[in-house]
Amino acid sequence: MLDEIDPFIGTAATSLPAAQGLAATWWWPKPQVGNTHPGATSPLGMVSACAYSGAYPTGYGRYAKNTEGVPEVMFDQLQASGFTHFQQSGTGAIRKYYNYVRVTPMVQPLDDLGRAWALHDEIAEAGYYAATLDSGIRCEVTVGTKVAVHRFAFPDHRNARVVVDLSCGGLAIDLGRTVPLRAHVESLGSGRAQGTVVVEGVPLSVYLEIDSPGWRQMLWHDRRLIEGGTRLDFDRIRQTTLRPFGLLYMGPTAAGHGVVELQIGFSLRGCEQARENLYRERGKGVSVFDSVRVQTRARWREHLDRVEIEGGSPARRQVFATAMYHSLIKPCFADDESPFWPSDGPFVFDVCTMWDIYKTQLPLLTAIRPDRAVDLLESLIRVCEEEGNFPIGYRMARGADRFFRQASALVHTALADVHALGIGDLDWAWALVHMHDDLRRMYGEDFYEHGVVHPISHTLDLAYAYHCTAGVARALHDVQLADDLDARSRLWSNAFDPATGLLRDSSFYEGGKWNYSFRLLHDMAARIALAGGPDAFVAMLDAFFGYGAPRVTQPGTRPDPAEMAAGYALNRFEGLNNEPDMEAPWSYHYAGRPDRTAEIVHAALTWQFGTGPGGLPGNDDSGGLSSWYVWASLGLFPVAGQSLFLVNAPAFRRATLHVGDREFVVETRGHRETSISSDGLDTVPPPQYVRAARLNGNPLDAAHLRASDVHAGGRLLLELGPEPSEWGRKILPPSLSDPLGKGART
C-alpha cells in the first residue's frame, strides 16, 4: 500500500468527472478543494515540511481563502519562497496556520529573501518531498517525528546560501500572518545554532546543524548580515515592529559535487530538548537525510499495513491507500512536549477539530492504533484539567479559541467508545468527573436549565454526550449519576418539530436543518417514530438524497447569493462536502433499508473520489473525510459513542483490519469488481447488496456488529448480489428505547 500513495491527491480544486445517477443530484456548497499538501510527514508526528507559497490554508499551492464553491487562484503558478514546517492538513479557516521556520536555499542576495520561485519536477511520497526551483536548486526534505532534514543540490556558485527565517509564520492572506512575540537566536559555531520563538503563546525551540564544511555562518536582521554577532534577542515584537531575522549559511558550490544538508530538531520545551530530539532521530548512517527518510518510511509502512486490501482497480487502490495516508497525518502527537504543564506524557495538538474527526477518524485510530487513541484521550483529559473544559478543537496555541460554536461535548463520544472496549489504563473515575463537569460548560448550562439550546444542533450534541457519560457512570457503578444523566439524554426530542419530523428552525454551523436532521442518535427508534414511522422516515431520506430528482449544477467561483440560496433550498445531501452529512447514509439501517445505504455509499465511492490533485470533493478536514472513505470501502461504519459498527457491501473482495494484536477479516462471496470515476466510466456501475452474512461461521441476520466483535478479531463473510434481499430488515441496530432492535419493518 505504501507505494500506491499519491500525496498530491486533494492539493488542487476538485476536478472529478461529472457525476451520473444518484450522485448527480447532490449539491456541494462548501469549498470544492481538498486543501491537502504534498509535503513530508510522519504518521501522527509532530513535524511536517513543505514548499511554502503562502497560499491558503496549508501554505502550499495556488489558492486564496474561500468558504464556498470553487477556490480562486492566488498565484498563476506553483511557487515557493522556501520550505516551512508545521502545516495543517485538509482544513479550512482554522485561524492558526503555522508554517514556522522558513528554510530558503538561494544564489541571490539576502535582499531577495521572500521572493518566490516557480516549482518544477515535484515528487512526493510518504515522508519525502522534492522539487526544483527556477534558480536551479534541487530541494529535498524529509521529516521524523520531531525533526526535519533538508538537502539541497546547488548549481555552480561562489556564494550559495541557505537562509533560515525564524520570524516566518502563517499565510500570505489578509489576517493570515503569525507574528512572534519574543525570540532568542544563538549561533554556536561549527555549523550549529539554536533559538526559541514564542508564537501564539507557545515557545517553539529549534536546534540546527548544517553539513557543509567551510561555509560561513552568520545571523541576520532586517535582511542585513550581522558580522561577528552570535546572539539576537527580541523581548517584545509587534506587527508594526517586526523585521525578519534568522540565520544564514554561505559558501561555494559546484554542480554535481555534493549537497548541503540542514538538520533541525524541534521542541516545545527548549533548545536542549530540541537538540536531544535531533540526535535521537538522526541515526548513525553516513547521511542523516537518508537515515531519517528510511526510518519514517518504515513507520509509515507499519501504520498503513494495519489495513490490508485485496482486489480493486489500480485507481481505487491508489485512492484507498492515499485515504489511509491522509487519515494518519493528524492529530500531531508530541509526547513529553507540552509547553503548558510540566509533567511528561502524551501531548496532542492539531485536533482540528473533533467535529471533523470524531465520527470516522478517531474510531479508525482506536481500531488500528489503540495505544495512540488512549494517549490522545489522556492528553485531552489533561487539557480539561488545565483549561477547564474539553476542547472541540485544539492546536499548537495558547488560548480559549477552541471552536465551541461547531459543536458541544464531542470528546465524550471517544471516551465512551474506548471505555466500552476496555482499552488502555485511563483513570476512569477521574475521567468521569471531567465528563460530568464539562456537560455544564458553555452551551451546556442552558441545556441543563431548559432542556434545549440554540443553535439547536447543540441540543443533540449535549443529549448524546449525556448518553455517553451515563454509560461510563453505569459501568463504574454510579447508578444515581447514571440515572440522572440518562434522563437528560432523552431530551434530544426537544430539538425536533413533531409537525415536520425535522429539527426546529435555528441557526446552523455550515449546513441547515435537513443536514443535521439525520444524525445517528442514541434513540433512532424514537426519532423514526417522531418522523411518522419507517416509511415516512425513508421517504424523507429519499428526498434528501435526491431519489428521482434531476441533476443539479454545482457552485462555481464566487457564486452569487441567489445561486447559493437556490442550492440550499434543495435541502439536499451535500455529498460528503459537509460533516453533518457523513453519517446520514447509514440512517436507512435504522429503518430496515440497508439497501438504500448501499446505493448511496456506492455512488459516493464511485463519483466523489478520484486520482490526481483534484481527486477530493471537498476539504479533507484533518483526515475526517479520508477516514470516511476507508470505512466505507471496508463495508463498515462506526457509530461513534455507541460501540457499534453498521455493515454494508465493501468495495474490495477481501480486507484485513489489524485491530490491536488481532485480525478482523471482511470476506465476500459474489463480489464484482467495480470502477471509480478516475477509471474513465461511460456508464454508472450498479451497486452490490449484502444478501446474507456470517460472523465467525454463525449466521448474522442483523446489519450491525458490536464494536467488541470487531476488536476481538474474527471473520465476517458477506454474500453479495445485484439485488437486495431481506437481510438487515428484521433486526435493527439497537436504540435507547429499542435495545434489541425489534421494531423492524414488516
C-alpha positions in Angstrom: 0.0 0.0 0.0 2.9 2.4 0.8 4.0 2.6 -2.9 0.4 3.3 -4.0 0.0 6.6 -2.1 -0.2 9.8 -4.0 0.2 12.8 -1.6 -0.8 15.2 -4.4 -4.4 13.9 -4.2 -6.6 16.8 -2.8 -4.0 19.6 -3.4 -6.0 21.2 -6.2 -9.5 22.3 -6.9 -11.9 19.4 -7.4 -11.8 18.1 -10.9 -13.8 14.8 -10.9 -15.7 13.6 -13.9 -19.3 14.8 -14.0 -21.3 12.5 -11.7 -24.1 10.3 -13.0 -27.1 8.8 -11.5 -27.9 9.5 -7.8 -24.6 11.3 -7.2 -25.6 13.9 -9.8 -28.4 15.2 -7.6 -26.2 16.1 -4.7 -25.2 19.7 -4.1 -21.9 20.9 -2.7 -21.9 24.4 -1.3 -18.7 24.2 0.7 -15.2 24.6 -0.9 -14.5 22.3 -3.7 -10.9 21.6 -2.9 -9.2 19.0 -0.7 -6.9 21.6 0.9 -4.2 18.9 1.5 -0.5 19.4 0.9 2.1 17.0 -0.6 4.8 17.8 2.0 6.9 15.4 4.1 5.0 14.0 7.1 5.5 11.3 9.7 2.5 9.2 10.8 0.8 11.2 13.7 4.1 13.0 14.0 4.8 16.5 15.4 6.5 17.9 12.3 5.7 18.3 8.7 7.6 20.2 6.0 6.6 21.5 2.6 7.2 24.1 -0.1 5.8 27.5 1.0 4.0 29.9 -1.2 1.8 31.5 1.5 -1.4 30.1 -0.1 -4.5 29.0 1.8 -4.7 27.0 4.0 -1.6 24.9 4.3 1.0 27.4 2.9 1.4 25.2 -0.2 -0.3 25.7 -3.6 -2.0 28.5 -5.5 -5.4 29.2 -3.8 -6.8 32.1 -1.9 -9.1 31.8 1.1 -12.6 30.5 0.2 -15.6 29.2 2.1 -17.9 28.1 -0.8 -17.7 27.0 -4.4 -14.5 26.7 -6.5 -11.4 28.3 -4.9 -10.0 31.4 -6.5 -6.4 31.3 -7.8 -4.0 33.3 -5.8 -0.8 32.6 -7.8 -0.5 31.9 -11.6 1.9 29.0 -11.0 3.1 26.6 -8.3 5.8 28.5 -6.5 7.7 28.7 -3.2 9.7 31.3 -1.3 11.2 28.4 0.8 10.2 25.5 2.8 8.3 25.8 6.1 7.3 23.5 8.9 4.1 22.6 10.7 1.2 22.6 8.2 -2.5 21.9 8.6 -3.9 19.0 6.5 -7.2 19.4 4.6 -8.7 22.1 6.9 -10.4 25.3 6.1 -10.5 28.5 8.1 -8.6 27.1 11.1 -7.1 30.5 12.0 -3.8 29.1 13.1 -1.7 28.4 10.0 1.8 27.8 11.5 4.3 27.5 8.6 7.1 28.3 11.0 10.9 28.3 10.4 11.2 29.0 6.6 14.3 27.5 5.1 15.3 29.1 1.7 18.2 28.0 -0.5 19.4 30.9 -2.6 22.0 32.0 -5.1 20.6 35.6 -4.9 21.5 38.2 -2.3 19.7 38.3 1.0 17.6 41.2 -0.2 15.7 38.7 -2.4 14.5 36.8 0.7 10.7 36.4 0.4 10.8 36.2 -3.4 9.0 33.2 -4.9 10.5 30.8 -7.5 8.5 28.5 -9.7 8.4 24.9 -8.7 9.3 22.1 -11.2 9.7 18.4 -11.1 7.8 17.8 -7.8 8.0 14.4 -6.2 6.1 13.4 -3.1 5.8 10.1 -1.2 5.1 9.3 2.4 7.8 11.1 4.4 9.5 12.8 1.5 9.0 15.8 -0.8 11.3 17.2 -3.5 11.1 20.0 -6.1 13.5 22.1 -8.2 13.3 25.9 -8.0 13.6 28.2 -11.0 17.0 29.2 -9.6 18.3 25.7 -10.5 18.4 24.4 -6.9 17.2 20.9 -6.3 15.5 20.8 -2.9 14.6 17.7 -0.9 13.1 17.4 2.6 12.2 14.6 4.9 10.9 14.5 8.5 10.9 12.4 11.6 8.5 12.7 14.4 10.2 15.8 15.8 12.9 16.6 13.2 13.2 17.8 9.7 16.2 17.4 7.3 16.7 19.5 4.2 19.0 18.6 1.4 20.0 21.0 -1.4 21.9 20.5 -4.6 23.1 23.9 -5.9 24.4 24.9 -9.3 27.9 26.4 -9.6 28.1 29.5 -7.4 30.7 31.3 -5.3 28.2 32.4 -2.6 25.3 30.0 -2.4 23.2 30.5 0.7 20.8 28.6 3.0 18.7 31.2 4.9 16.7 30.3 7.9 13.9 32.8 8.7 12.8 32.3 12.3 10.2 35.1 12.0 8.1 33.5 9.4 4.6 32.3 10.2 1.1 32.0 8.8 -0.1 32.7 5.3 0.1 35.5 2.7 -3.6 36.3 3.1 -5.4 39.0 4.9 -5.1 38.4 8.7 -3.2 35.3 8.0 0.3 36.2 9.3 1.6 35.0 12.6 4.0 37.3 14.4 6.3 36.1 17.1 6.0 37.8 20.5 9.5 37.1 21.7 12.6 35.5 20.2 16.1 34.4 21.0 18.6 33.1 18.4 22.2 32.0 19.1 25.0 30.9 16.8 27.0 28.2 18.4 29.7 28.0 15.8 30.8 25.0 13.7 27.6 24.9 11.8 25.4 24.7 14.9 22.8 27.2 16.1 19.7 27.3 18.3 16.8 29.5 19.0 13.3 29.9 20.5 10.4 32.0 19.1 7.2 32.5 21.1 4.3 32.2 18.7 0.6 32.1 19.7 1.8 31.8 23.3 3.9 28.7 22.5 7.7 28.6 22.8 8.9 26.8 19.7 12.6 25.9 20.0 14.9 24.7 17.3 18.4 23.2 17.2 20.1 23.3 13.8 23.2 21.7 12.4 24.4 22.0 8.8 26.6 19.6 7.0 28.7 21.9 4.7 32.3 22.2 5.9 33.9 25.5 5.3 30.7 27.5 4.9 30.3 30.8 6.9 27.6 31.1 9.5 26.0 34.4 10.4 23.0 36.0 12.0 20.9 38.5 10.1 18.1 41.0 10.9 16.0 43.1 8.6 17.8 41.4 5.6 21.2 42.7 6.8 24.0 40.5 8.0 25.4 40.9 11.5 29.1 40.3 11.1 30.6 38.6 14.1 27.3 38.6 16.0 26.4 35.4 18.0 23.1 36.4 19.6 19.8 38.0 18.7 17.3 38.8 21.4 13.8 40.3 21.0 11.9 40.9 24.2 8.7 42.3 22.6 7.6 42.2 19.0 4.6 43.7 17.4 3.1 43.7 13.9 4.5 47.2 13.4 7.9 46.4 14.8 8.6 43.0 13.2 11.6 42.9 10.9 12.6 39.4 9.6 15.5 37.7 11.4 17.3 34.4 11.5 20.5 32.6 10.4 22.4 32.4 7.2 24.9 29.8 5.9 27.0 30.7 2.9 29.7 29.1 0.8 30.8 28.0 -2.7 29.1 25.1 -4.6 29.8 23.1 -7.7 27.1 21.5 -9.8 27.0 17.7 -9.4 29.5 17.7 -6.5 28.0 17.2 -3.1 24.9 18.5 -1.4 24.2 20.8 1.5 22.2 19.1 4.4 20.5 21.1 7.1 19.2 19.2 10.2 16.6 20.7 12.5 15.3 19.4 15.8 12.2 20.9 17.2 10.8 21.1 20.8 8.2 23.0 22.7 10.3 22.7 25.8 13.6 24.4 25.0 16.6 24.2 22.8 18.3 21.4 24.8 15.3 19.1 24.2 15.3 20.1 20.6 18.9 19.0 20.3 18.2 15.7 22.1 15.3 15.1 19.7 17.5 15.6 16.7 20.2 13.4 18.0 17.7 10.7 18.9 16.2 10.5 15.5 19.0 11.2 13.1 20.5 7.7 13.2 24.1 6.7 12.7 24.3 6.4 8.9 26.6 8.4 6.7 23.7 10.6 5.5 21.3 11.9 8.2 18.8 12.7 5.5 18.7 9.1 4.2 18.6 7.7 7.7 15.6 9.8 8.8 13.9 9.1 5.5 14.3 5.3 5.9 13.0 5.4 9.5 10.0 7.5 8.6 9.2 5.3 5.6 9.3 2.3 7.9 6.9 4.0 10.4 4.5 4.7 7.5 4.6 1.1 6.4 3.9 -0.2 9.9 0.9 2.1 10.2 -0.5 1.6 6.7 -0.1 -2.2 7.0 -2.7 -2.2 9.8 -5.3 -2.4 7.0 -4.8 -4.8 4.0 -7.0 -5.0 1.0 -7.3 -7.4 -1.9 -8.7 -6.6 -5.3 -9.8 -3.3 -6.7 -8.7 -1.4 -9.8 -5.3 0.5 -9.7 -7.2 3.8 -9.4 -9.4 2.5 -6.5 -6.4 1.1 -4.7 -4.5 4.4 -5.1 -7.4 6.4 -3.7 -7.7 4.0 -0.8 -4.0 4.0 0.0 -4.0 7.8 -0.1 -7.1 7.9 2.1 -5.3 5.8 4.7 -2.3 8.1 4.5 -4.3 11.3 4.9 -6.2 9.6 7.9 -2.9 9.2 9.7 -1.2 12.6 9.3 -3.2 14.3 12.2 -3.5 14.8 15.1 0.1 15.6 16.0 1.5 13.6 18.9 4.3 15.4 20.7 5.0 13.2 23.6 6.7 14.9 26.6 6.5 18.2 24.8 3.6 20.0 26.5 4.5 23.7 26.9 1.5 24.2 29.2 2.2 21.7 32.0 5.5 20.5 33.4 5.0 16.7 33.6 5.9 14.3 30.8 3.4 12.1 29.0 1.2 12.5 25.9 0.6 15.9 24.4 -1.5 16.1 21.3 -2.3 19.1 19.1 -4.0 19.8 15.8 -7.2 18.1 16.9 -8.7 20.1 14.0 -11.4 19.5 15.0 -13.4 16.9 16.9 -16.4 18.0 14.8 -14.4 16.7 11.7 -12.8 13.6 13.1 -14.8 12.1 16.0 -17.2 10.1 13.7 -14.7 8.4 11.4 -11.0 9.2 12.1 -10.9 8.5 15.9 -12.7 5.1 15.5 -10.1 4.2 12.9 -7.3 5.3 15.2 -8.9 3.3 18.1 -9.0 0.2 15.8 -5.5 0.2 14.3 -3.5 2.2 16.9 -5.4 1.8 20.2 -2.4 2.9 22.2 -2.4 6.3 20.4 -6.1 6.7 20.8 -5.7 6.3 24.6 -2.8 8.8 24.5 -5.0 11.3 22.7 -7.7 11.0 25.3 -5.2 11.2 28.2 -3.9 14.4 26.6 -7.4 15.9 26.2 -8.2 15.0 29.9 -5.1 16.9 30.8 -6.2 19.9 28.7 -9.6 19.8 30.6 -7.7 19.8 33.9 -5.6 22.7 32.9 -8.1 24.8 30.9 -11.4 23.8 32.5 -13.1 22.2 29.5 -12.7 19.6 26.8 -11.9 21.4 23.6 -13.7 20.9 20.3 -10.5 21.9 18.5 -7.0 22.1 20.0 -4.0 23.5 18.2 -0.4 24.5 18.9 -1.6 27.7 20.5 -2.4 29.1 23.9 -5.9 30.4 24.5 -9.6 29.6 24.6 -10.3 29.7 20.8 -11.5 26.1 20.9 -14.2 26.1 18.2 -17.1 25.8 20.7 -19.5 27.1 18.0 -19.1 24.0 15.9 -20.5 21.5 18.4 -20.6 20.6 22.1 -19.1 17.8 24.2 -17.7 15.6 21.5 -14.8 14.2 23.4 -17.4 12.2 25.4 -18.1 10.0 22.4 -14.5 8.9 22.0 -14.2 8.3 25.8 -17.3 6.2 25.8 -16.1 4.0 22.9 -12.7 3.5 24.5 -14.2 2.7 27.9 -16.6 0.2 26.4 -13.8 -1.6 24.7 -11.6 -1.8 27.8 -8.6 -0.2 26.1 -5.8 1.3 28.0 -5.3 2.3 31.6 -7.0 5.7 31.9 -8.2 6.7 35.4 -11.9 6.4 34.5 -13.2 7.7 37.8 -11.2 10.9 37.2 -12.3 10.9 33.5 -15.9 10.6 34.6 -15.6 13.7 36.8 -14.4 15.7 33.9 -17.1 14.3 31.5 -19.8 15.2 34.0 -18.4 18.7 34.8 -17.9 19.5 31.1 -21.6 18.9 30.3 -22.4 22.2 32.2 -20.0 24.4 30.4 -20.7 26.9 27.5 -24.0 25.9 25.9 -24.3 23.1 28.4 -25.7 25.4 31.2 -28.6 26.5 29.1 -29.3 22.9 28.1 -29.2 21.8 31.8 -31.7 24.5 32.8 -34.1 24.4 29.8 -33.6 21.0 28.2 -33.0 22.7 24.8 -30.4 25.2 23.5 -29.8 27.1 20.3 -28.1 26.5 17.9 -30.4 23.6 18.0 -27.7 21.1 16.9 -26.0 21.6 20.3 -29.1 20.1 21.9 -28.4 16.9 20.0 -24.7 17.1 20.9 -25.4 17.5 24.6 -28.1 14.9 24.8 -25.8 12.5 23.1 -22.9 13.4 25.5 -25.2 12.7 28.4 -26.0 9.3 27.0 -22.2 8.6 26.5 -21.4 9.8 30.0 -24.3 7.7 31.5 -22.8 4.6 30.0 -19.4 5.2 31.7 -21.1 6.1 35.0 -23.2 2.9 35.0 -20.2 0.8 34.2 -18.4 2.4 37.2 -21.5 1.5 39.4 -22.5 5.1 40.0 -26.2 4.3 39.5 -27.7 7.5 40.8 -25.5 9.6 38.5 -26.2 7.3 35.5 -29.9 7.5 36.0 -29.8 11.3 36.1 -27.6 11.5 33.0 -29.8 9.0 31.2 -32.9 11.1 31.9 -31.3 14.2 30.4 -30.1 12.2 27.4 -33.7 11.7 26.4 -34.2 15.5 25.9 -32.9 15.2 22.3 -36.5 15.1 21.3 -36.9 18.8 22.3 -34.8 19.6 19.2 -37.3 18.2 16.8 -40.6 19.6 15.4 -43.2 16.8 15.6 -45.1 18.5 12.8 -42.3 18.1 10.3 -40.1 15.3 11.7 -37.1 17.6 11.2 -35.1 19.8 13.6 -36.7 23.0 14.7 -35.7 26.2 12.9 -32.4 27.6 14.2 -29.0 28.8 13.1 -26.7 26.1 11.9 -22.9 25.9 11.6 -22.2 25.0 8.0 -25.4 23.4 6.9 -29.2 23.5 7.5 -31.8 21.6 9.5 -32.0 18.9 6.8 -28.3 18.2 7.0 -28.4 17.9 10.8 -31.8 16.1 11.0 -30.4 12.6 10.0 -27.7 12.2 12.5 -27.3 8.8 14.2 -28.8 9.4 17.6 -28.8 7.1 20.6 -32.5 6.6 20.1 -33.1 6.2 16.4 -36.2 4.1 17.0 -37.9 7.0 18.8 -36.5 9.5 16.3 -38.1 7.5 13.4 -41.4 7.2 15.2 -41.3 11.0 15.7 -41.0 11.3 11.9 -44.1 9.2 11.4 -42.6 5.7 11.3 -40.2 3.9 9.0 -42.0 4.6 5.7 -42.3 8.3 6.3 -38.7 8.4 7.5 -37.4 6.6 4.4 -39.4 9.0 2.2 -37.7 12.0 3.9 -34.3 10.4 3.4 -35.1 9.6 -0.2 -35.9 13.3 -0.8 -32.7 14.3 1.0 -30.6 12.0 -1.1 -32.2 13.0 -4.4 -34.0 9.9 -5.4 -35.9 10.8 -8.6 -34.5 14.3 -8.6 -32.9 16.0 -11.7 -29.2 16.7 -12.0 -28.0 19.8 -10.1 -25.4 22.4 -11.1 -22.5 22.9 -8.6 -21.5 26.4 -7.4 -18.6 27.9 -9.4 -16.0 30.5 -8.5 -17.5 33.4 -6.4 -21.1 32.1 -6.6 -23.6 34.8 -6.1 -26.1 34.8 -3.2 -29.1 33.9 -5.4 -27.3 30.8 -6.7 -26.4 29.7 -3.2 -29.9 30.4 -1.9 -31.4 28.2 -4.6 -29.0 25.4 -3.8 -29.7 25.5 -0.1 -33.4 25.5 -0.9 -32.9 22.0 -2.4 -32.5 20.6 1.1 -30.2 18.1 -0.4 -27.3 15.8 0.7 -24.1 17.7 0.3 -22.2 14.7 -0.9 -19.6 14.4 2.0 -18.7 18.0 1.5 -20.2 18.7 4.9 -19.5 17.0 8.2 -23.1 16.5 9.4 -23.9 14.5 6.2 -21.1 12.0 6.7 -23.2 9.6 8.8 -26.6 10.3 7.1 -26.4 7.4 4.5 -26.5 4.9 7.4 -29.7 6.3 8.8 -31.5 3.9 6.5 -30.2 1.0 8.5 -32.4 2.0 11.4 -35.4 2.0 9.2 -34.7 -1.5 7.9 -33.4 -0.3 4.5 -29.7 -1.2 4.3 -30.2 -1.5 0.5 -30.6 2.3 0.3 -27.4 2.8 2.3 -25.6 0.5 -0.2 -26.8 2.6 -3.2 -25.7 5.9 -1.7 -22.3 4.8 -0.4 -21.6 3.1 -3.7 -22.5 6.3 -5.6 -20.2 8.3 -3.3 -17.3 5.9 -3.6 -17.7 5.9 -7.4 -18.2 9.6 -8.2 -16.8 11.6 -5.3 -13.2 10.4 -5.1 -10.6 10.1 -7.7 -6.9 10.2 -8.6 -4.9 13.3 -9.3 -4.7 16.6 -7.4 -8.4 17.3 -7.9 -9.5 13.9 -6.5 -11.3 15.0 -3.4 -14.9 16.5 -3.4 -14.1 19.0 -0.6 -11.8 19.7 2.4 -10.2 16.6 3.8 -10.6 18.1 7.3 -7.5 16.6 9.0 -8.4 13.2 7.6 -12.1 13.1 8.6 -13.2 12.7 5.0 -10.4 10.2 4.1 -11.2 8.0 7.0 -14.9 8.0 5.9 -13.6 6.6 2.6 -11.6 3.9 4.4 -14.5 2.7 6.5 -17.0 2.9 3.6 -14.6 0.8 1.4 -14.3 -1.8 4.1 -18.1 -2.2 4.4 -18.1 -1.0 8.0 -19.2 2.3 9.6 -18.5 3.1 13.2 -21.3 4.7 15.2 -19.2 6.9 17.5 -20.2 6.8 21.1 -22.3 3.6 20.8 -19.5 1.0 20.4 -21.3 -0.2 17.3 -20.5 -0.9 13.6 -23.0 -0.8 10.8 -22.4 -3.3 7.9 -22.6 -2.6 4.2 -21.3 -4.0 1.0 -17.5 -3.4 0.8 -15.6 -2.1 -2.2 -12.9 -4.8 -2.1 -13.3 -8.5 -2.2 -11.3 -9.1 1.0 -9.9 -6.8 3.7 -8.0 -7.4 6.9 -8.2 -5.0 9.7 -5.4 -5.4 12.3 -7.1 -4.4 15.5 -4.5 -4.3 18.2 -2.9 -7.7 18.1 -5.9 -9.3 16.4 -7.2 -9.6 12.9 -10.7 -8.8 11.7 -11.3 -10.1 8.2 -14.1 -9.0 5.9 -14.5 -11.5 3.1 -17.0 -11.6 0.3 -18.7 -14.1 -1.9 -20.0 -13.0 -5.2 -18.0 -9.8 -5.2 -17.9 -7.9 -8.5 -15.1 -5.5 -9.2 -16.4 -2.0 -9.9 -14.5 1.0 -11.2 -14.4 4.6 -9.9 -14.8 7.8 -11.8 -11.0 8.0 -12.4 -11.2 4.8 -14.3 -13.0 6.6 -17.1 -16.6 5.5 -16.8 -19.1 5.6 -19.6 -22.0 4.3 -17.6 -22.9 4.1 -13.9 -21.9 0.8 -12.4 -24.7 -0.7 -10.4 -24.2 -1.2 -6.6 -24.0 -4.5 -4.9 -26.0 -5.5 -1.9 -25.4 -7.7 1.1 -27.8 -10.7 0.8 -26.6 -12.7 3.7 -23.8 -12.6 6.3 -21.9 -14.9 8.7 -19.8 -13.9 11.6 -17.2 -16.4 12.7 -19.2 -19.1 10.9 -22.6 -18.2 12.5 -25.5 -16.6 10.6 -25.6 -12.8 11.1 -29.1 -11.5 10.2 -28.5 -8.0 11.5 -26.8 -5.3 9.6 -24.7 -4.3 12.5 -21.9 -5.6 14.8 -20.8 -4.7 18.3 -17.5 -2.9 18.3 -16.3 -5.6 20.7 -16.9 -8.2 17.9 -14.6 -6.3 15.6 -11.9 -5.6 18.2 -11.9 -9.2 19.3 -10.9 -10.3 15.8 -12.7 -12.7 13.6 -14.2 -13.3 10.2 -17.1 -11.6 8.6 -18.3 -13.3 5.4 -20.7 -11.3 3.2 -22.6 -12.8 0.4 -23.1 -10.1 -2.2 -25.5 -9.9 -5.2 -27.0 -7.4 -7.7 -30.4 -7.3 -6.0 -31.3 -6.6 -2.3 -32.7 -9.3 -0.1 -34.4 -9.3 3.3 -31.1 -9.2 5.1 -30.9 -6.5 7.7 -34.6 -5.7 7.6 -35.9 -7.8 10.6 -33.3 -6.9 13.3 -32.4 -3.3 13.5 -29.4 -1.6 15.2 -30.1 -1.0 18.9 -31.7 2.2 20.2 -32.2 3.5 23.7 -36.0 2.7 23.5 -35.5 -0.5 21.5 -32.2 -2.0 22.6 -32.8 -5.4 20.9 -33.8 -3.8 17.6 -37.2 -5.5 17.5 -39.0 -2.5 16.0 -38.2 -3.8 12.5 -40.2 -3.2 9.3 -42.8 -5.8 8.5 
